[in-house]
Amino acid sequence: MSTNSRLLDFVAAMTRLVERQGLDEAAVLAEVDSRMRELVAVDDWLPVEMTRSDPKHYQQHLLYGDPLDRFSVVSFVWGPGQGTPIHNHTVWGAIGMLRGAECGQRYRVQGSELVEDGEEATLQPGQVELVSPTIGDIHRVRNASRDSSAISIHVYGGNIGRIARHVFDASGGTRPFVSGYSNTLAPNLWNSK
């Protein structure tokens, strides 16, 4: 299988999924989880330009954006010690670990405060974590290593680079943000056929 074929197969599966009518979120997440596990089970397909870290900021590279904004596929490249603020997504999503490891701490709003929701978890290559407003959508993520980069692949139920979301402070206060993307052009998936 060519390197881009794995990503193209994943995009095709996600397109078929979002075209199906009447699926509840649990069914969507179950299929997204299964497809993401297949994608990150093998680390030979990610274009090299989507694997480069930046010394100052983690990189969010758009791999594919559905033309109707029904889903997006992104590679997150974490430099040593890099991480996110506490944030939400507002849509369903799956995070698949491709290289290295990342630590994630989930949060929930309790009353008017933001509280940790369980212990910090470490995602290893091949593992997947799901998020959504229904099952838990607020977290902070960081590269588990202070010495090397880590790469995770994300799929979201919308164009995550254009969705208005929130960053949370420790007291539960929020600030709106739109993440955008680190790259401006996605790779040509169809060039490999």
Backbone as a chain_set.jsonl record, in Angstrom:
{"seq": "MSTNSRLLDFVAAMTRLVERQGLDEAAVLAEVDSRMRELVAVDDWLPVEMTRSDPKHYQQHLLYGDPLDRFSVVSFVWGPGQGTPIHNHTVWGAIGMLRGAECGQRYRVQGSELVEDGEEATLQPGQVELVSPTIGDIHRVRNASRDSSAISIHVYGGNIGRIARHVFDASGGTRPFVSGYSNTLAPNLWNSK", "coords": {"N": [[0.855, -1.185, 0.0], [0.616, 2.187, -0.88], [2.112, 5.136, 0.591], [0.355, 7.39, 0.794], [-2.044, 6.092, 0.32], [-3.081, 4.902, 2.647], [-3.956, 7.115, 4.16], [-5.745, 8.202, 2.309], [-7.625, 6.108, 2.142], [-8.639, 6.256, 4.748], [-9.795, 8.838, 4.726], [-11.749, 8.419, 2.758], [-13.349, 6.526, 4.099], [-14.234, 8.096, 6.264], [-15.69, 10.006, 4.851], [-17.769, 8.432, 3.769], [-18.934, 7.73, 6.192], [-19.877, 10.216, 7.305], [-21.787, 10.763, 5.441], [-23.811, 8.987, 5.895], [-27.1, 8.682, 7.082], [-28.96, 9.292, 10.09], [-27.347, 8.171, 12.115], [-26.471, 7.803, 15.496], [-24.456, 9.596, 17.92], [-22.878, 7.763, 19.411], [-22.628, 5.547, 17.688], [-21.276, 6.747, 15.562], [-18.859, 7.508, 16.853], [-17.886, 4.967, 17.563], [-17.282, 3.829, 15.06], [-15.452, 5.732, 14.087], [-13.422, 5.453, 15.987], [-12.565, 2.8, 15.455], [-11.656, 3.033, 12.767], [-9.65, 4.971, 13.077], [-7.853, 3.597, 14.72], [-6.945, 1.663, 12.894], [-5.633, 3.353, 11.082], [-3.495, 4.52, 12.578], [-2.076, 2.304, 13.29], [0.009, 1.605, 11.695], [3.004, 3.164, 10.867], [3.877, 4.552, 8.341], [3.012, 6.319, 6.47], [2.551, 9.082, 6.691], [3.07, 12.193, 5.175], [6.298, 13.656, 4.936], [6.527, 16.435, 5.208], [4.512, 17.001, 6.935], [5.346, 16.268, 9.392], [7.107, 17.837, 10.688], [8.404, 19.604, 13.422], [8.147, 22.661, 15.355], [10.285, 24.884, 17.037], [9.08, 26.63, 18.87], [6.248, 26.433, 18.949], [3.584, 24.027, 19.026], [2.543, 22.189, 16.13], [-0.225, 22.27, 13.95], [-1.249, 20.585, 11.424], [-3.191, 20.625, 8.554], [-4.429, 17.799, 7.09], [-6.562, 16.85, 5.611], [-9.46, 18.475, 4.601], [-12.831, 18.293, 4.624], [-14.888, 19.276, 1.913], [-17.407, 20.222, 2.574], [-17.18, 20.887, 5.183], [-17.745, 18.855, 7.036], [-16.028, 17.136, 8.318], [-12.592, 16.982, 9.454], [-9.132, 16.18, 9.037], [-6.177, 16.007, 10.807], [-2.69, 16.468, 11.489], [-0.954, 16.59, 14.48], [1.96, 17.965, 15.599], [4.205, 17.721, 18.047], [6.707, 19.453, 19.591], [9.581, 18.872, 21.739], [8.468, 18.89, 25.062], [6.258, 20.547, 24.521], [2.84, 21.76, 24.686], [-0.762, 22.116, 25.037], [-3.078, 24.739, 26.02], [-5.788, 24.42, 28.411], [-8.643, 23.333, 26.761], [-11.592, 23.158, 24.606], [-13.558, 21.327, 22.104], [-16.05, 21.251, 20.826], [-17.209, 19.532, 18.996], [-17.485, 16.055, 17.911], [-14.598, 13.902, 18.142], [-11.495, 12.163, 17.405], [-8.391, 11.092, 18.619], [-5.467, 9.811, 17.536], [-2.541, 8.156, 18.369], [0.519, 8.392, 16.772], [3.403, 8.628, 16.701], [5.859, 8.667, 19.278], [4.677, 9.849, 22.439], [1.839, 11.19, 24.148], [0.515, 13.14, 26.817], [-2.587, 13.466, 28.402], [-4.925, 15.417, 30.126], [-8.108, 15.308, 31.301], [-10.925, 17.497, 31.838], [-13.778, 18.827, 33.615], [-16.666, 20.906, 33.902], [-17.766, 21.887, 36.966], [-20.319, 23.029, 38.714], [-19.468, 26.273, 38.943], [-16.831, 25.96, 38.507], [-13.773, 24.68, 37.079], [-12.738, 21.401, 37.041], [-10.438, 18.68, 37.491], [-10.925, 15.692, 35.657], [-10.602, 12.708, 36.438], [-7.467, 10.852, 36.28], [-4.357, 11.995, 34.805], [-3.703, 10.757, 31.571], [-1.64, 8.694, 29.5], [-1.066, 8.533, 26.108], [-0.115, 6.102, 23.896], [1.744, 4.99, 20.922], [-0.486, 3.849, 18.409], [-2.701, 3.836, 20.055], [-5.964, 5.243, 20.834], [-7.926, 8.069, 21.639], [-11.112, 9.363, 22.446], [-13.218, 12.239, 22.001], [-15.939, 14.423, 22.782], [-18.701, 16.697, 23.124], [-20.62, 15.252, 24.495], [-19.392, 12.976, 25.736], [-17.218, 14.023, 26.998], [-15.267, 16.782, 26.611], [-13.362, 18.624, 27.216], [-10.006, 19.277, 27.628], [-6.433, 19.125, 28.341], [-3.403, 18.832, 26.617], [-0.169, 17.398, 26.224], [3.191, 16.92, 25.024], [4.714, 13.937, 25.939], [7.414, 13.706, 26.16], [10.466, 15.373, 26.907], [12.568, 15.438, 25.281], [12.203, 14.604, 22.632], [10.217, 14.736, 19.586], [6.639, 14.312, 19.159], [3.88, 12.798, 17.463], [0.507, 13.055, 16.713], [-2.556, 11.971, 15.238], [-5.53, 13.485, 14.286], [-9.076, 13.418, 13.976], [-11.963, 15.25, 13.346], [-15.421, 16.136, 13.812], [-16.074, 18.294, 12.029], [-14.692, 21.309, 10.584], [-11.991, 21.762, 12.173], [-10.09, 23.777, 12.309], [-11.491, 26.066, 11.788], [-13.539, 26.288, 13.575], [-15.192, 27.973, 16.183], [-14.019, 27.896, 19.39], [-13.135, 27.233, 22.876], [-10.748, 28.372, 25.278], [-9.846, 27.52, 28.541], [-9.514, 28.874, 31.839], [-8.08, 28.257, 35.098], [-10.115, 28.796, 36.917], [-12.397, 28.243, 35.567], [-13.256, 30.122, 33.824], [-13.67, 31.345, 30.455], [-12.184, 31.872, 27.209], [-12.706, 32.815, 23.912], [-11.512, 31.144, 20.919], [-10.103, 30.492, 17.669], [-8.485, 27.991, 16.07], [-7.109, 27.678, 13.567], [-4.632, 26.648, 11.113], [-1.298, 25.301, 10.888], [-0.105, 24.838, 8.453], [-0.686, 25.823, 5.036], [-1.484, 24.519, 2.785], [-2.939, 21.44, 2.023], [-1.769, 18.024, 1.588], [-1.749, 16.405, -1.65], [-3.797, 13.883, -1.863], [-4.66, 12.229, -3.875], [-2.688, 11.976, -5.689], [-1.156, 9.739, -5.438], [-2.294, 7.524, -6.576]], "CA": [[0.0, 0.0, 0.0], [1.428, 3.398, -0.922], [2.012, 5.91, 1.826], [-0.867, 8.191, 0.823], [-3.237, 5.246, 0.24], [-3.646, 4.716, 3.991], [-4.692, 8.331, 4.484], [-6.868, 8.295, 1.374], [-8.639, 5.13, 2.587], [-9.257, 6.808, 5.957], [-10.648, 9.951, 4.296], [-12.911, 7.833, 2.08], [-14.206, 5.93, 5.13], [-14.874, 9.185, 7.01], [-16.684, 10.605, 3.955], [-18.936, 7.543, 3.773], [-19.555, 7.804, 7.516], [-20.646, 11.451, 7.498], [-22.9, 10.773, 4.487], [-24.894, 8.12, 6.374], [-28.139, 9.392, 7.828], [-29.585, 8.665, 11.248], [-26.43, 7.582, 13.086], [-26.29, 8.579, 16.715], [-23.044, 9.881, 18.19], [-22.185, 6.556, 19.871], [-22.299, 4.756, 16.498], [-20.238, 7.498, 14.847], [-17.604, 7.396, 17.598], [-17.398, 3.583, 17.483], [-16.646, 3.64, 13.757], [-14.277, 6.615, 14.033], [-12.409, 4.805, 16.817], [-12.05, 1.642, 14.723], [-10.91, 3.502, 11.595], [-8.442, 5.648, 13.533], [-6.913, 2.56, 15.167], [-6.344, 1.104, 11.68], [-4.741, 4.35, 10.496], [-2.267, 4.738, 13.359], [-1.418, 1.023, 13.574], [1.212, 1.55, 10.863], [3.596, 4.502, 10.757], [4.671, 4.661, 7.121], [2.188, 6.999, 5.478], [2.427, 10.525, 6.885], [4.052, 12.949, 4.39], [7.361, 14.198, 5.781], [6.292, 17.852, 5.513], [3.51, 17.069, 8.002], [5.958, 15.707, 10.592], [8.125, 18.768, 11.204], [8.041, 20.383, 14.606], [8.625, 24.031, 15.443], [10.85, 24.987, 18.389], [8.299, 27.479, 19.762], [4.816, 26.112, 19.029], [3.154, 22.78, 18.385], [2.04, 22.409, 14.779], [-1.499, 21.649, 13.606], [-1.222, 20.529, 9.962], [-4.371, 20.084, 7.905], [-4.188, 16.729, 6.129], [-7.72, 16.839, 4.725], [-10.635, 19.212, 5.039], [-14.006, 17.976, 3.821], [-15.352, 20.51, 1.282], [-18.637, 20.685, 3.224], [-16.819, 21.079, 6.599], [-18.331, 17.81, 7.883], [-14.943, 16.575, 9.119], [-11.231, 17.359, 9.076], [-8.08, 15.278, 9.517], [-5.072, 16.897, 11.164], [-1.561, 15.917, 12.257], [-0.397, 17.472, 15.503], [3.374, 17.675, 15.812], [4.587, 18.295, 19.339], [8.126, 19.515, 19.901], [9.867, 18.476, 23.109], [7.876, 19.671, 26.141], [5.162, 21.426, 24.108], [1.497, 21.34, 25.05], [-1.871, 23.042, 24.799], [-3.836, 25.183, 27.198], [-7.04, 23.674, 28.577], [-9.512, 23.773, 25.668], [-12.633, 22.232, 24.166], [-13.628, 21.104, 20.666], [-17.462, 21.485, 20.479], [-17.635, 18.49, 18.061], [-16.846, 14.77, 18.189], [-13.247, 13.781, 17.612], [-10.647, 11.039, 17.808], [-6.965, 11.379, 18.625], [-4.705, 8.575, 17.408], [-1.106, 8.398, 18.57], [1.324, 7.799, 15.708], [4.807, 8.557, 17.122], [6.089, 9.235, 20.603], [3.556, 9.699, 23.38], [1.344, 12.448, 24.686], [-0.251, 13.055, 28.055], [-3.805, 14.251, 28.363], [-5.704, 15.567, 31.356], [-9.486, 15.73, 31.039], [-11.556, 18.388, 32.811], [-15.21, 19.046, 33.482], [-17.16, 22.054, 34.656], [-18.568, 21.477, 38.121], [-20.816, 24.307, 39.211], [-18.824, 27.343, 38.17], [-15.387, 25.704, 38.512], [-13.198, 23.654, 36.227], [-12.074, 20.409, 37.887], [-9.865, 17.533, 36.782], [-11.845, 14.573, 35.495], [-9.748, 11.527, 36.407], [-6.013, 11.005, 36.274], [-3.73, 12.232, 33.513], [-3.474, 9.505, 30.845], [-0.62, 8.759, 28.464], [-1.45, 7.879, 24.862], [1.047, 5.485, 23.242], [1.497, 4.709, 19.509], [-1.554, 2.899, 18.122], [-3.859, 4.046, 20.923], [-6.896, 6.284, 20.417], [-8.79, 8.692, 22.642], [-12.27, 10.017, 21.852], [-13.75, 13.424, 22.677], [-17.168, 15.033, 22.262], [-19.414, 17.365, 24.214], [-21.416, 14.261, 25.224], [-18.582, 12.071, 26.562], [-16.123, 14.782, 27.611], [-14.738, 17.575, 25.511], [-12.408, 19.609, 27.709], [-8.751, 18.653, 28.065], [-5.121, 19.731, 28.086], [-2.55, 17.788, 26.051], [1.245, 17.779, 26.138], [4.146, 15.899, 24.62], [5.216, 13.23, 27.118], [8.875, 13.751, 26.156], [11.168, 16.655, 26.889], [13.741, 15.252, 24.422], [11.893, 14.264, 21.238], [8.897, 15.125, 19.096], [5.552, 13.333, 19.144], [2.904, 13.106, 16.419], [-0.803, 12.417, 16.82], [-3.459, 12.229, 14.129], [-6.848, 13.82, 14.827], [-10.199, 13.617, 13.072], [-13.024, 15.97, 14.044], [-16.7, 16.257, 13.128], [-16.175, 19.665, 11.529], [-13.398, 21.872, 10.202], [-11.514, 22.186, 13.492], [-9.331, 25.019, 12.179], [-12.414, 27.189, 11.608], [-14.594, 26.245, 14.593], [-15.014, 28.804, 17.38], [-13.929, 27.046, 20.581], [-12.789, 27.975, 24.087], [-9.646, 28.077, 26.191], [-10.338, 27.655, 29.909], [-8.534, 29.124, 32.889], [-8.266, 27.366, 36.239], [-11.36, 29.083, 37.626], [-13.531, 27.885, 34.714], [-13.506, 31.196, 32.867], [-13.336, 30.965, 29.088], [-11.81, 32.855, 26.206], [-12.907, 32.178, 22.608], [-10.401, 31.104, 19.968], [-10.195, 29.68, 16.459], [-7.094, 27.534, 16.006], [-6.429, 27.753, 12.279], [-3.702, 25.556, 10.804], [0.086, 25.707, 10.705], [0.184, 24.801, 7.017], [-1.738, 26.45, 4.238], [-1.912, 23.598, 1.741], [-2.971, 20.021, 2.384], [-1.142, 17.209, 0.545], [-2.62, 15.852, -2.682], [-3.96, 12.453, -1.573], [-4.982, 11.485, -5.082], [-1.491, 11.921, -6.506], [-0.479, 8.457, -5.222], [-3.039, 6.422, -7.205]], "C": [[0.891, 1.236, 0.0], [1.184, 4.231, 0.332], [0.729, 6.724, 1.883], [-2.131, 7.358, 0.759], [-3.875, 5.036, 1.608], [-4.493, 5.925, 4.385], [-5.907, 8.483, 3.573], [-7.984, 7.329, 1.758], [-9.371, 5.638, 3.827], [-10.224, 7.935, 5.598], [-11.901, 9.418, 3.607], [-13.88, 7.226, 3.094], [-14.93, 7.009, 5.935], [-15.945, 9.868, 6.151], [-17.939, 9.748, 3.913], [-19.674, 7.613, 5.105], [-20.418, 9.057, 7.662], [-21.803, 11.566, 6.511], [-24.079, 9.911, 4.947], [-25.842, 8.901, 7.26], [-28.56, 8.597, 9.057], [-28.654, 8.006, 12.248], [-26.386, 8.445, 14.333], [-24.791, 8.719, 16.993], [-22.271, 8.645, 18.624], [-21.759, 5.691, 18.682], [-21.195, 5.44, 15.688], [-18.897, 7.316, 15.547], [-17.032, 5.99, 17.542], [-16.698, 3.348, 16.149], [-15.4, 4.499, 13.618], [-13.13, 5.997, 14.822], [-11.756, 3.645, 16.059], [-11.183, 2.077, 13.534], [-9.613, 4.198, 11.993], [-7.408, 4.633, 14.023], [-6.208, 1.912, 13.976], [-5.311, 2.073, 11.107], [-3.431, 4.467, 11.255], [-1.555, 3.443, 13.748], [-0.104, 0.886, 12.814], [1.71, 2.971, 10.667], [4.502, 4.572, 9.527], [4.008, 5.558, 6.08], [2.162, 8.519, 5.579], [3.484, 11.268, 6.073], [5.038, 13.678, 5.308], [7.121, 15.668, 6.129], [5.258, 18.034, 6.621], [4.039, 16.518, 9.325], [6.939, 16.662, 11.265], [7.598, 19.561, 12.39], [8.6, 21.796, 14.476], [9.159, 24.199, 16.862], [9.99, 25.78, 19.37], [6.868, 27.011, 19.98], [4.542, 24.739, 18.435], [2.516, 23.141, 17.051], [0.74, 21.632, 14.562], [-1.614, 21.703, 12.084], [-2.501, 19.905, 9.432], [-3.95, 19.034, 6.894], [-5.326, 16.633, 5.127], [-8.85, 17.625, 5.372], [-11.787, 18.899, 4.104], [-14.549, 19.267, 3.214], [-16.646, 21.066, 1.873], [-18.433, 20.896, 4.726], [-17.465, 20.063, 7.529], [-17.289, 17.124, 8.75], [-13.621, 17.129, 8.621], [-10.263, 16.369, 9.704], [-6.814, 16.118, 9.656], [-3.941, 16.088, 11.786], [-1.107, 16.993, 13.236], [1.036, 17.032, 15.738], [3.808, 18.459, 17.042], [6.098, 18.29, 19.453], [8.345, 19.088, 21.343], [9.24, 19.43, 24.126], [6.699, 20.553, 25.763], [3.803, 20.859, 24.506], [0.485, 22.43, 24.766], [-2.333, 23.663, 26.099], [-5.05, 24.25, 27.349], [-8.022, 24.23, 27.552], [-10.613, 22.756, 25.401], [-12.634, 22.147, 22.646], [-15.002, 21.449, 20.088], [-18.018, 20.478, 19.477], [-16.999, 17.166, 18.486], [-15.446, 14.748, 17.582], [-12.557, 12.526, 18.103], [-9.202, 11.459, 17.643], [-6.242, 10.047, 18.585], [-3.229, 8.872, 17.505], [-0.313, 7.658, 17.505], [2.77, 7.592, 16.146], [4.971, 9.215, 18.479], [4.92, 8.952, 21.511], [3.11, 11.077, 23.818], [0.498, 12.179, 25.913], [-1.46, 13.967, 27.949], [-4.497, 14.25, 29.709], [-7.08, 16.081, 30.966], [-9.982, 16.612, 32.177], [-13.058, 18.381, 32.589], [-15.572, 20.277, 34.299], [-18.077, 21.516, 35.741], [-19.023, 22.757, 38.813], [-20.252, 25.409, 38.34], [-17.315, 27.144, 38.083], [-15.008, 24.621, 37.523], [-12.422, 22.697, 37.123], [-11.516, 19.291, 37.016], [-10.877, 16.401, 36.777], [-11.012, 13.308, 35.319], [-8.283, 11.891, 36.41], [-5.522, 11.361, 34.874], [-3.428, 10.877, 32.869], [-2.42, 9.732, 29.769], [-1.069, 7.917, 27.279], [-0.18, 7.405, 24.168], [0.728, 5.217, 21.771], [0.458, 3.594, 19.32], [-2.793, 3.064, 18.974], [-4.67, 5.244, 20.451], [-7.676, 6.781, 21.616], [-9.903, 9.431, 21.903], [-12.678, 11.223, 22.686], [-15.071, 13.802, 22.016], [-17.821, 15.761, 23.424], [-20.22, 16.386, 25.071], [-20.576, 13.422, 26.186], [-17.444, 12.773, 27.29], [-15.318, 15.473, 26.534], [-13.66, 18.568, 25.942], [-11.155, 18.872, 28.157], [-7.557, 19.556, 27.795], [-4.228, 18.59, 27.633], [-1.118, 18.301, 26.003], [2.068, 16.601, 25.643], [4.686, 15.257, 25.896], [6.727, 13.329, 27.241], [9.396, 15.182, 26.178], [12.355, 16.609, 25.927], [13.424, 15.013, 22.95], [10.482, 14.7, 20.881], [7.902, 13.974, 19.23], [4.557, 13.771, 18.08], [1.628, 12.333, 16.688], [-1.65, 12.855, 15.638], [-4.851, 12.423, 14.72], [-7.865, 13.859, 13.698], [-11.31, 14.249, 13.896], [-14.27, 16.053, 13.175], [-16.988, 17.679, 12.712], [-14.791, 20.121, 11.121], [-12.794, 22.522, 11.449], [-10.708, 23.484, 13.425], [-10.195, 26.253, 12.039], [-13.48, 27.27, 12.694], [-14.241, 27.153, 15.763], [-15.099, 27.899, 18.602], [-13.536, 27.902, 21.771], [-11.512, 27.448, 24.727], [-10.184, 28.385, 27.58], [-9.205, 28.045, 30.839], [-8.918, 28.265, 34.096], [-9.584, 27.597, 36.972], [-12.601, 28.691, 36.816], [-13.913, 28.979, 33.745], [-13.046, 30.782, 31.481], [-12.949, 32.177, 28.249], [-11.992, 32.183, 24.852], [-11.628, 32.165, 21.772], [-10.801, 30.258, 18.762], [-8.758, 29.288, 16.14], [-6.399, 27.767, 14.677], [-5.536, 26.536, 12.076], [-2.303, 26.125, 10.628], [0.474, 25.729, 9.239], [-0.958, 25.458, 6.255], [-2.246, 25.536, 3.14], [-1.87, 22.175, 2.26], [-2.312, 19.216, 1.265], [-2.183, 16.702, -0.45], [-2.721, 14.343, -2.476], [-4.123, 11.634, -2.84], [-3.787, 11.343, -6.001], [-0.835, 10.541, -6.448], [-1.168, 7.307, -5.944], [-2.454, 6.055, -8.538]], "O": [[1.825, 1.323, 0.797], [0.189, 4.055, 1.035], [0.07, 6.75, 2.923], [-3.202, 7.854, 1.109], [-5.101, 4.996, 1.71], [-5.608, 5.776, 4.883], [-6.985, 8.856, 4.036], [-9.16, 7.689, 1.706], [-10.585, 5.471, 3.945], [-11.343, 7.98, 6.107], [-12.999, 9.917, 3.851], [-15.093, 7.388, 2.967], [-16.109, 6.855, 6.255], [-16.99, 10.264, 6.666], [-19.051, 10.268, 4.01], [-20.903, 7.562, 5.138], [-21.567, 8.969, 8.095], [-22.707, 12.377, 6.714], [-25.2, 10.071, 4.463], [-25.411, 9.694, 8.096], [-28.516, 7.367, 9.054], [-29.132, 7.333, 13.161], [-26.277, 9.668, 14.248], [-23.968, 8.043, 16.376], [-21.112, 8.49, 18.242], [-20.649, 5.159, 18.672], [-20.286, 4.776, 15.189], [-17.9, 7.001, 14.896], [-15.813, 5.827, 17.48], [-15.632, 2.733, 16.112], [-14.391, 4.039, 13.082], [-11.986, 6.017, 14.369], [-10.531, 3.529, 16.032], [-10.095, 1.538, 13.33], [-8.591, 4.036, 11.325], [-6.215, 4.794, 13.766], [-5.009, 1.64, 14.039], [-4.23, 1.654, 10.692], [-2.364, 4.509, 10.643], [-0.546, 3.477, 14.454], [0.787, 0.146, 13.23], [0.936, 3.872, 10.341], [5.725, 4.642, 9.645], [4.413, 5.55, 4.917], [1.776, 9.182, 4.616], [4.676, 11.015, 6.248], [4.647, 14.244, 6.329], [7.47, 16.105, 7.225], [5.148, 19.122, 7.186], [3.274, 16.323, 10.269], [7.531, 16.331, 12.292], [6.496, 20.109, 12.359], [9.417, 22.082, 13.6], [8.545, 23.702, 17.806], [10.147, 25.626, 20.582], [6.325, 27.172, 21.074], [5.181, 24.332, 17.465], [2.016, 24.25, 16.865], [0.632, 20.47, 14.953], [-2.018, 22.718, 11.517], [-2.858, 18.79, 9.811], [-3.208, 19.326, 5.955], [-5.104, 16.369, 3.945], [-9.148, 17.449, 6.553], [-11.724, 19.209, 2.915], [-14.663, 20.266, 3.923], [-16.951, 22.245, 1.697], [-19.405, 21.065, 5.463], [-17.713, 20.37, 8.696], [-17.622, 16.585, 9.806], [-13.531, 17.672, 7.519], [-10.532, 15.794, 10.759], [-6.432, 16.844, 8.739], [-4.19, 15.134, 12.523], [-0.906, 18.15, 12.865], [1.297, 15.867, 16.039], [3.78, 19.69, 17.065], [6.713, 17.225, 19.417], [7.381, 18.956, 22.097], [9.456, 20.64, 24.059], [6.178, 21.258, 26.628], [3.634, 19.648, 24.646], [0.83, 23.522, 24.314], [-2.009, 23.16, 27.175], [-5.291, 23.394, 26.497], [-8.22, 25.442, 27.469], [-10.572, 21.633, 25.905], [-11.83, 22.794, 21.975], [-15.084, 21.902, 18.946], [-19.197, 20.557, 19.133], [-16.089, 17.147, 19.315], [-15.151, 15.477, 16.635], [-12.975, 11.907, 19.082], [-8.832, 12.097, 16.658], [-6.385, 9.236, 19.5], [-2.718, 9.743, 16.801], [-0.451, 6.445, 17.35], [3.312, 6.499, 15.982], [4.303, 10.2, 18.789], [4.247, 7.931, 21.371], [3.903, 12.018, 23.855], [-0.147, 11.138, 26.034], [-1.365, 15.095, 27.466], [-4.636, 13.21, 30.351], [-7.209, 17.153, 30.374], [-9.532, 16.499, 33.317], [-13.548, 17.988, 31.531], [-14.883, 20.64, 35.253], [-19.033, 20.789, 35.471], [-18.223, 23.474, 39.416], [-20.527, 25.471, 37.141], [-16.594, 28.039, 37.642], [-15.817, 23.76, 37.176], [-11.548, 23.123, 37.878], [-12.047, 18.994, 35.946], [-11.59, 16.177, 37.755], [-10.745, 12.884, 34.195], [-7.903, 13.057, 36.524], [-6.186, 11.067, 33.88], [-2.955, 9.959, 33.539], [-2.318, 10.819, 29.2], [-1.407, 6.742, 27.425], [0.719, 8.197, 23.886], [-0.445, 5.214, 21.398], [0.511, 2.551, 19.972], [-3.837, 2.494, 18.658], [-4.16, 6.136, 19.772], [-8.042, 6.006, 22.499], [-9.666, 10.048, 20.864], [-12.513, 11.239, 23.906], [-15.286, 13.532, 20.835], [-17.527, 15.473, 24.584], [-20.477, 16.659, 26.243], [-20.99, 13.178, 27.32], [-16.775, 12.159, 28.122], [-14.755, 14.826, 25.65], [-13.106, 19.278, 25.103], [-11.229, 17.951, 28.97], [-7.654, 20.586, 27.129], [-4.284, 17.498, 28.198], [-0.88, 19.486, 25.771], [1.694, 15.441, 25.819], [5.073, 15.96, 26.829], [7.276, 13.066, 28.311], [8.833, 16.077, 25.548], [13.066, 17.6, 25.765], [14.294, 15.2, 22.099], [9.664, 14.994, 21.752], [8.286, 12.816, 19.394], [4.402, 14.964, 17.82], [1.651, 11.116, 16.87], [-1.49, 13.954, 15.108], [-5.299, 11.631, 15.549], [-7.549, 14.286, 12.587], [-11.567, 13.826, 15.024], [-14.181, 16.042, 11.947], [-18.055, 18.209, 13.02], [-13.817, 19.387, 11.296], [-13.056, 23.689, 11.74], [-10.656, 24.218, 14.412], [-9.699, 27.374, 12.156], [-14.25, 28.231, 12.728], [-13.123, 27.108, 16.275], [-16.105, 27.227, 18.827], [-13.589, 29.13, 21.709], [-11.236, 26.249, 24.719], [-10.885, 29.376, 27.782], [-8.069, 27.606, 30.66], [-9.968, 27.624, 34.098], [-10.114, 26.671, 37.588], [-13.723, 28.791, 37.312], [-14.807, 28.788, 32.921], [-12.137, 29.964, 31.343], [-13.322, 33.317, 28.528], [-11.482, 31.081, 24.65], [-10.778, 33.047, 21.895], [-11.708, 29.428, 18.83], [-7.904, 30.157, 15.96], [-5.198, 28.033, 14.66], [-5.664, 25.529, 12.772], [-2.139, 27.289, 10.263], [1.293, 26.549, 8.824], [-2.059, 25.623, 6.781], [-3.337, 25.756, 2.614], [-0.884, 21.753, 2.864], [-2.291, 19.661, 0.118], [-3.363, 16.587, -0.118], [-1.822, 13.604, -2.876], [-3.758, 10.459, -2.868], [-3.873, 10.643, -7.01], [-0.038, 10.206, -7.324], [-0.649, 6.19, -5.92], [-2.956, 5.15, -9.204]]}, "num_chains": 1, "name": "protein.A"}
